[in-house]
Amino acid sequence: MIEVKHLRKHYFTKSGRVEAVRGVDFEITKGEIFMLLGPSGCGKTTTLRCIAGLETPDDGEIMLGGQVVFADHGKLMVPVYRRGVGMVFQSYAIWPHLTVFENVAYPLVYGMFKIPKSEVKDRVQKALRLVGMEDSQDRPAPFLSGGQQQRVALARALAYEPKVLLLDEPLCNLDAKLRAEMRVELKALMKRLKLTALYVTHDQEEALVLSDRVAVMHEGVITQVGSPRDIYMRPSNDAIASFIGSANLLQCSVKGGSVEDKQDAVSTPIGTLTCSLPRKMGIGQTATIMFRPEDILILDASCSRTENVFHGVVEQAVYVGSRFQCEILVGSCKIRVEAPKHYVLKTDQKVMIEIPRDAVYLLPHEQ
């Protein structure tokens, strides 16, 4: 449904030329929710705006529904109003002098998506029903909450039945609880309507909850594409491991082990760890190991297990309702651990932790 090939876009600033997007390639299939995830300034919004037609790329090709909308260094540039995309902006772009109904009806009354006046009311009411705002159609826009404005912006984008939906951090202005609720509602709605969606965000949890696939962007390039689970459990490098959720990263070197079962030992600053290593890893080769805080076990003093078990001291234990977020000093390293809420953990308390073998993932160093 969406194909982007070798997309490039630069800007000029007071500091000189800035390469915002540097050769981006990806494809989104029909009915898929595809997430562009990355920190501010990585090029994700610029990429989305190029697809929408709000920016003119320097190079590359963009196809929507099999139709080429940009190619040949701008010689072919289909204007935004002919691309048939719906867009939900970060600011919502709600007209303050219009009612909810009038805001949603706007693209159906003016511009390229005009429809017969006799059909406007039914189309608007259908869109408002989809987002649960059918009882607020006469309410003035200034009297809407942030969540309601977000729903109106979404209804307006859906009203003219676009080929694809483009969303630029649409939930970032909502409070944490409402944002969490809207994630679930928004995904359910897009799946029910079988929409093809490109969603831009810097929020890692939002990306994992909403998407079918995630593309992680950094400095204008896509560094990894995969399912939410793959991105979280099998990041391709240290930067992605650190950016997606919370991770413990330790430098290590391979000590060797059983070739048959690939259960190998690595030397780390906290001691020797056993884990599954690729067959291509040789003794003495260096790498980075990753393990997530939620995978670490805090053991009872009577526990007799010894593999990947380490003694430590609690430096910090913060109660956050559903769990404790802890920092445990093991040797000279601070290890982040998430402990169940029923644990009683105090500063300076001595503990034993286990890092399960299957929870350890190796990130080979680039050659």
C-alpha positions as a printed Julia matrix, in Angstrom:
367×3 Matrix{Float64}:
   0.0     0.0     0.0
   2.92    2.36    0.81
   6.36    1.97   -0.75
   9.28    4.26    0.02
  12.56    3.81   -1.85
  15.87    5.59   -1.25
  14.14    8.63    0.25
  16.4    11.61    0.94
  15.68   15.07    2.32
  18.03   17.81    3.56
  17.64   21.28    5.01
  19.91   24.27    5.33
  20.32   25.89    8.74
  22.64   28.52   10.16
  25.03   25.68   10.97
  24.97   24.42    7.38
  23.41   21.49    5.55
  21.45   18.97    7.64
  20.65   15.52    6.22
  17.25   14.88    7.79
  16.49   11.66    5.87
  19.34    9.65    4.37
  18.24    6.88    2.02
  15.19    5.45    3.79
  13.5     2.31    2.4
  10.42    0.49    3.66
   7.13   -1.01    2.5
   3.78   -1.11    4.31
   1.23   -3.75    3.35
  -2.52   -3.19    3.19
  -4.15   -3.13    6.61
  -0.82   -2.88    8.47
  -0.02   -0.45   11.28
   3.61    0.54   10.7
   5.47    2.57   13.31
   8.37    4.97   12.77
  10.04    5.17   16.18
  12.96    7.32   17.2
  14.14   10.29   19.27
  13.48   13.9    18.32
  15.43   14.94   15.24
  15.88   11.43   13.83
  13.9    12.18   10.63
  10.67   10.3    11.31
   8.29   13.28   10.98
  10.12   14.52    7.89
   9.63   11.08    6.33
   5.91   11.15    7.12
   5.54   14.69    5.73
   7.26   13.64    2.5
   4.75   10.79    2.12
   1.86   13.17    2.78
   3.17   15.65    0.2
   3.85   18.38    2.76
   7.6    18.23    2.03
   9.39   17.77   -1.28
  12.12   15.11   -1.05
  15.5    15.58   -2.74
  15.58   12.04   -4.09
  13.81    8.69   -3.97
  10.42    7.32   -4.88
   7.09    7.19   -3.02
   4.13    5.02   -4.04
   0.65    5.01   -2.5
  -1.73    2.22   -3.46
   0.38    1.36   -6.49
   0.45    4.97   -7.75
   3.75    6.84   -7.89
   3.29   10.18   -6.08
   6.93   11.28   -6.06
   9.89   10.39   -8.3
  12.7    11.73  -10.48
  14.03   14.38   -8.07
  10.67   16.12   -7.95
   9.81   15.98  -11.65
   6.83   13.86  -10.6
   5.24   15.39   -7.49
   1.56   14.68   -6.87
   0.15   17.45   -4.64
  -1.04   16.6    -1.15
  -4.72   17.06   -1.94
  -4.55   14.4    -4.68
  -2.83   11.7    -2.59
  -5.95   10.57   -0.75
  -4.27   10.36    2.66
  -5.8    11.21    6.0
  -3.52   12.91    8.51
  -3.8    13.42   12.26
  -1.38   16.07   13.53
   0.32   16.34   16.89
  -1.53   19.63   17.54
  -4.89   18.18   16.29
  -5.44   21.37   14.16
  -9.01   21.77   15.38
 -10.77   24.94   14.19
 -11.73   26.81   17.4
 -14.6    28.74   15.82
 -16.34   25.6    14.54
 -18.41   22.93   16.24
 -17.43   19.26   16.35
 -19.71   18.53   13.39
 -18.32   21.44   11.34
 -14.71   20.4    12.04
 -15.32   16.85   10.84
 -17.37   18.04    7.85
 -14.73   20.54    6.7
 -12.87   18.3     4.2
 -16.18   17.07    2.81
 -17.46   20.59    2.17
 -14.28   22.27    0.88
 -11.41   21.16   -1.34
 -10.7    17.99   -3.28
 -12.82   15.65   -1.14
 -16.1    17.52   -1.54
 -19.16   15.3    -1.67
 -22.84   16.14   -2.34
 -24.35   18.13    0.52
 -27.02   15.49    0.97
 -24.35   12.96    1.96
 -22.31   15.13    4.35
 -24.46   14.58    7.45
 -24.46   10.8     7.17
 -20.71   10.66    6.51
 -19.89   12.93    9.46
 -22.16   11.07   11.86
 -20.65    7.78   10.79
 -17.14    9.09   11.51
 -18.21   10.5    14.88
 -19.79    7.17   15.86
 -16.51    5.42   15.12
 -14.7     7.55   17.7
 -17.56    7.72   20.23
 -18.36   11.43   19.71
 -21.8    11.21   18.09
 -23.47   12.88   21.1
 -21.12   15.9    20.99
 -21.54   17.0    17.38
 -23.01   20.42   18.32
 -20.41   21.21   20.98
 -18.07   24.19   20.25
 -14.45   23.11   19.82
 -13.08   25.28   22.7
 -15.18   23.22   25.16
 -13.5    19.92   24.27
 -10.95   18.11   26.41
  -7.63   16.99   24.94
  -8.9    13.46   24.45
 -12.04   14.71   22.73
 -10.02   16.95   20.41
  -7.89   13.96   19.49
 -11.02   11.97   18.63
 -12.41   14.82   16.5
  -9.12   15.08   14.59
  -9.25   11.34   13.96
 -12.89   11.48   12.86
 -12.08   14.3    10.42
  -9.27   12.2     8.92
 -11.6     9.2     8.57
 -14.59   11.12    7.19
 -13.38   11.17    3.59
 -12.33    7.5     3.71
  -8.62    7.9     2.86
  -6.41    5.21    1.32
  -3.95    5.48    4.18
  -3.86    7.17    7.56
  -0.79    9.15    8.63
  -0.46    9.96   12.34
   2.19   12.3    13.74
   2.45   11.69   17.52
  -1.31   12.19   17.96
  -1.38   11.14   21.63
   1.58   13.09   22.98
  -0.53   15.96   24.37
  -2.73   13.68   26.48
  -2.15   12.83   30.14
  -0.56    9.45   30.88
  -3.75    7.57   31.83
  -5.77    8.84   28.86
  -2.85    8.18   26.52
  -2.72    4.54   27.66
  -6.47    4.16   27.13
  -6.4     5.8    23.7
  -3.62    3.5    22.49
  -5.84    0.47   22.93
  -8.91    2.2    21.46
  -7.01    3.56   18.47
  -5.48    0.21   17.56
  -8.85   -1.54   17.87
 -10.46    1.1    15.63
  -7.77    0.9    12.94
  -7.94   -2.89   12.92
 -11.73   -2.88   12.75
 -11.65   -0.53    9.75
  -8.71   -2.43    8.21
  -6.81    0.82    7.78
  -3.28    1.06    6.47
  -1.5     3.38    8.86
   1.9     5.0     9.23
   2.36    6.2    12.79
   5.22    8.39   14.05
   6.21    8.45   17.73
   9.13    8.77   20.13
   7.23    6.81   22.81
   8.6     3.25   22.96
   5.62    1.79   24.82
   3.21    3.38   22.34
   5.14    1.81   19.47
   5.08   -1.64   21.06
   1.36   -1.5    21.89
   0.01   -0.05   18.64
   2.09   -1.46   15.81
   2.27   -4.58   13.67
   5.84   -3.65   12.76
   8.29   -1.08   14.05
  11.05    0.74   12.16
  13.58    2.34   14.49
  15.13    5.52   13.08
  18.39    7.19   14.09
  20.06   10.18   12.45
  18.01    9.93    9.27
  18.3     6.2     8.65
  16.3     3.12    9.63
  18.47    0.92   11.84
  16.08   -2.01   12.41
  12.65   -3.17   11.25
  10.71   -5.93   12.97
   7.76   -6.96   15.06
   7.4    -5.21   18.43
   8.55   -8.39   20.18
  11.63   -8.75   17.96
  12.62   -5.12   18.43
  12.31   -5.44   22.21
  13.8    -8.9    22.69
  16.33   -8.93   19.83
  17.62   -5.39   19.21
  20.28   -5.18   16.52
  22.68   -2.91   18.42
  23.42   -1.23   21.74
  21.66    2.02   20.83
  18.35    0.29   20.08
  18.64   -1.86   23.21
  19.05    1.29   25.31
  16.31    3.22   23.53
  13.62    0.52   23.61
  12.65    0.08   27.23
  15.17   -0.33   30.02
  18.16   -2.61   29.56
  21.28   -3.7    31.37
  24.25   -3.69   28.99
  27.6    -5.22   29.91
  30.75   -5.62   27.88
  31.94   -9.21   27.7
  34.4   -11.58   26.07
  33.73  -15.18   25.09
  35.35  -17.79   27.37
  34.06  -20.84   25.51
  31.8   -23.79   26.31
  29.91  -26.66   24.76
  29.65  -26.46   20.98
  26.82  -29.02   20.94
  24.32  -27.1    23.01
  25.85  -23.65   22.42
  25.68  -22.89   26.17
  28.79  -20.77   26.44
  30.45  -18.76   29.14
  31.29  -15.08   28.83
  33.45  -12.98   31.11
  31.77   -9.77   32.34
  32.51   -7.07   34.94
  30.16   -8.82   37.4
  31.62  -12.3    36.81
  31.1   -15.25   34.48
  27.72  -15.62   32.78
  26.43  -18.59   30.81
  24.19  -17.92   27.82
  23.42  -19.06   24.28
  25.96  -17.72   21.8
  26.03  -17.9    17.99
  28.31  -20.62   16.62
  30.33  -17.97   14.81
  31.44  -16.44   18.1
  35.0   -17.47   18.92
  36.91  -17.57   22.19
  38.23  -14.13   23.07
  35.79  -12.29   20.84
  34.22   -9.26   22.48
  30.55   -8.32   22.49
  27.84   -6.66   24.54
  25.28   -8.66   26.49
  21.82   -7.36   27.28
  19.28   -8.46   29.87
  16.07   -6.7    30.86
  15.31   -5.62   34.47
  12.02   -7.54   34.55
  13.78  -10.84   33.77
  16.1   -10.76   36.79
  15.11  -12.85   39.81
  15.75  -11.89   43.44
  16.48  -15.13   45.31
  15.78  -16.29   48.79
  18.85  -16.72   50.99
  18.18  -20.47   51.18
  18.28  -20.9    47.39
  20.89  -23.43   46.26
  21.12  -22.4    42.58
  24.56  -21.21   41.46
  24.43  -20.61   37.67
  24.32  -16.88   36.87
  23.72  -16.09   40.55
  25.41  -13.02   42.04
  25.56  -11.29   45.4
  24.68   -7.61   45.51
  23.58   -4.68   47.65
  20.4    -2.65   47.11
  21.41    0.94   46.36
  17.9     2.14   45.51
  14.41    0.68   45.64
  11.55    2.85   44.4
   7.96    1.67   44.83
   5.89    2.52   41.71
   2.67    0.71   42.58
   2.85   -2.43   40.46
   6.51   -3.17   41.25
   9.76   -1.98   42.77
  12.31   -0.37   40.46
  15.7    -1.17   41.95
  19.37   -0.52   41.41
  21.51   -3.29   42.83
  25.27   -2.93   43.07
  27.0    -6.12   41.9
  30.74   -5.68   42.15
  31.31   -2.25   40.62
  28.24   -2.39   38.33
  24.75   -1.06   38.96
  22.17   -3.56   37.75
  18.6    -2.4    37.2
  16.02   -4.84   38.51
  12.23   -4.84   38.63
  10.98   -6.71   41.7
   7.41   -7.76   42.56
   5.51   -5.27   44.72
   5.19   -7.7    47.65
   8.96   -7.79   48.13
  10.34   -5.82   51.06
  13.53   -4.17   49.8
  15.51   -1.51   51.61
  18.61    0.52   50.85
  21.85   -1.29   51.8
  20.06   -4.63   51.99
  22.17   -7.6    50.82
  20.49   -9.73   48.16
  21.17  -12.5    45.67
  20.05  -12.11   42.07
  19.79  -14.59   39.22
  20.11  -13.6    35.59
  18.38  -16.48   33.73
  20.42  -17.9    30.9
  17.55  -17.48   28.42
  17.18  -13.8    29.36
  20.69  -12.94   28.2
  20.99  -11.69   24.63
  24.28  -11.03   22.89
  24.94   -8.01   20.67
  28.07   -8.69   18.58
  30.35   -5.73   18.07
  30.39   -4.37   14.53
  33.55   -5.23   12.66
